[in-house]
Amino acid sequence: MPQADIPSAETPLWSRFDAGWYLRAYPEVAVAAGGTDAAVIEAYYLETGRLNGHSPNAYFDEEWYRQKYPAVYKSICAGSFESGFVHYQSEGYVDHSPHWLFDEIHYRRTYPAVSQSILAAAGLANGYDHFLTIGQDAFLSGHPFYDPECATLLLRRLNIGVEGQNVFGIYLGLDSVHSDQGRVSWFFDPVWYLARYPHVAREITAGRYRSALHHYLTNDTPRAFDPQEWFSESDYLTLHPDLGPSLEHGHFRNACAHFVTFGAKERRAPRQGLDLKGYAAHPLVAADLRMASEQTAFTHWVRAKTEGPRLDVSVTRPNEEQTRERFVRDACALVPAFMHRPLDFSFVGVPDVSVIVVVHDQIALTMQTLASLRSTYRGAIELIVVDSGSTDLTRHIERMVRGAQMLRFRTNIGFLDGANAGLNHAQAPYVLYLNNDVRLYPMALANAIRRMNACSRTGAVGAKLVRTNMALQEAGSIIWRDGATYGYRREDDPNIAEANFTRDVDYSSAAFLLVRKDLLKRLGGFDPRYRPAYFEDTDLCLRIVEAGFRIVYDPSVVVEHLEFGSSGTARSQAMIKANHRLFGETHKTFLRRQLPAHVRNAILGREARDQRRRVLYLEDRVPLPRLGSGYVRSFDVVGAMSALGYQVTVFPVSRYEVAAADRFGVFPDDVELMWDASLADLPAFLEERAGYYDLVWVGEHTIWLVWLHI
């Protein structure tokens, strides 16, 4: 068979005439051709078969190609090409798709490493050539409705050997009875489809379609069929009305085509009652998705429903009472070890930081806190332990801790007076107020000191406080107009975008608060009017700001906190109520400028009032410099804006899995990176943040994608 001038070291599999397959596909040819010899059959195809719309092999569908590309069909009718196959061989292979189950553009976009230079170096003609010779062995997918893992499992269930075999070719060669026995994609269920639409089976039997999947992908009324139980055309359009114009203008074949291209990555609901965002937010599901980046929350869901759940997703967060008990049990288990090998806080010269810990009993919690402090910072720590009338083993804490200054009081003088007493002994340039019911995560203190050293105007650095159930206690805190306080994003996952960028805040809790010692001395430490505790840290932070300094929230300073662990909930609430009134009276002028207490005001109140301009940067995906092309330019623009003092939020309109290493540490740390967002989230995002941004910047990759959705 004559071959076109295809730039390939070897004739691509899709470009060869397959006499055996041709006879199976068109059995009537044996009689018409006068024999079954391969040369005779090929001659018949060249003289007659291709003119009648026959396909030359399993990998090229002549009839579909002509329907897919009307311009090609016109050129065939005009005599410019003998067939669609000849057109594909001569020029179509560059950017046309040859088969209803392989999409050249999808393949190249999904696997950008399959570049033209890589193809040329390997002597391959195009993406299809790469898929058939290399890609399918690497379990790459050439079409959203073809998952090589699913196809392999189907063939194994049919007792067809697949080791070292061309799985895609074997599947294309199956008759409808066998190909419709199971999935080759998590987006399509042939068994459900044929049960839902029994007339399709009759059309397959009549020879109009080769299988249920062939019918779904090629029928003339694509919006009249649902591909499986977990996707509804009508529900999807109702739930996402923004899709309507795109369908009317022919940008997508049906609603499902939008879903598999964009919606699944954006975690749009595929039908009523299926919340993909909530499902993907489960920590176990999120971890599973990170390990298999080619999965979407939808395919994960369908797989769990089909094969049975691999993860227990019945509980979204551990019971806090149980995690509090575990926190205390962990602390108790450590105590004997410190009796044998004490912690050592000895130092020589001037310490890096003075740490003030006020304790009243709770020796196990105290030792757990000190152990985490010592293990996460190896520099010189001046440890000042204020024993406020303890009656337990705390009286003998020197047996478990060496090199600490011990300040002992016969009665419980409370946190405030104890902290002020400790301040009088501090020698280091920085003072860390530290509760004795916390665990510091790695590098917490080192990162706080580094943040303090970065700017002379930083008066205090606060932590990301996480409760024992791994829910946020606060990512910086807001002071409302009535003097009440609110831990920003309380109850949320600590890894959400909103909790993971640095910013100035109204205040941070003194469960972990690093402050400049000279500034503290000038302010006189905590105001004694708030004794024994509560609102003393809020008051101190306001006085720091009034002195011309910043309170900085740093998400790299992570501290687990046994909330109310050192005093008990009922007593704590009584103290909070009393000191709230005092705080309101003391700071009337400041409070008048604050926002009213409402969770909807949290976005505006999460940053201390300043003159920074806010920019929303829209881009196709998170513009990581390693992606090359225009993403490098976008990354540089974001960095330049940050350096100029703008508060930048980067919002990707296409959902691509972003590794943790790319979420944190690549962009400037004051950039809010909405790594888990997509275009489907944008309307609600803009509504929530109405009036927040001064400027919207649209990246060059984004314009076409936004246009496609409107």
Beta strands, then each sheet from edge to edge (+ up, - down):
strand 1: 343-344
strand 2: 353-359
strand 3: 381-388
strand 4: 401-402
strand 5: 405-409
strand 6: 430-434
strand 7: 438-440
strand 8: 458-467
strand 9: 472-475
strand 10: 477-479
strand 11: 485-487
strand 12: 503-504
strand 13: 512-516
strand 14: 550-561
strand 15: 614-619
strand 16: 647-652
strand 17: 672-673
strand 18: 695-698
sheet 1: 1+ 4+
sheet 2: 5+ 3+ 2+ 6+ 13- 8+ 9-
sheet 3: 5+ 3+ 2+ 6+ 13- 8+ 14+ 7-
sheet 4: 5+ 3+ 2+ 6+ 13- 8+ 14+ 12-
sheet 5: 10+ 11-
sheet 6: 17+ 16+ 15+ 18+
end
